[in-house]
């Protein structure tokens, strides 16, 4: 199962990703992020990974690419937070990829 929802409010646009983040869904997530990044009108764009159950190797590459392009992430699981922190270390030391 894989699902992406867009939740909007006056201060942010949130991409809520659910299920297994593996190929071919990584391409869909990246495309959804690019669409959501358009016309933000000063709002934050957050990728919510709280309901992701699996992050495949190809998804790690996609998340790293989005991180380099300025994506901010919200997550609550220990594994997801660990994966994001490891990716941030690969990108540059001391960067926190998670937002509140």
HURAFEN-V61214 format. One record per residue. N is the residue number from 1. D_LAST is the distance of its C-alpha to the last C-alpha in whole Angstrom. Layout:
N&D_LAST  N&D_LAST
This chain:
1&26  2&23  3&22  4&19  5&19  6&17  7&16  8&16  9&15  10&16  11&13  12&12  13&13  14&12  15&14  16&14  17&16  18&18  19&21  20&23  21&21  22&25  23&27  24&28  25&25  26&23  27&25  28&24  29&21  30&21  31&23  32&21  33&18  34&21  35&22  36&19  37&18  38&22  39&22  40&18  41&20  42&17  43&14  44&11  45&12  46&9  47&11  48&10  49&12  50&12  51&15  52&17  53&20  54&22  55&21  56&24  57&25  58&25  59&22  60&21  61&23  62&21  63&18  64&19  65&21  66&18  67&16  68&19  69&19  70&15  71&13  72&9  73&8  74&6  75&9  76&10  77&14  78&15  79&17  80&15  81&12  82&16  83&17  84&14  85&15  86&18  87&18  88&16  89&19  90&22  91&20  92&20  93&20  94&17  95&14  96&11  97&10  98&7  99&4  100&0
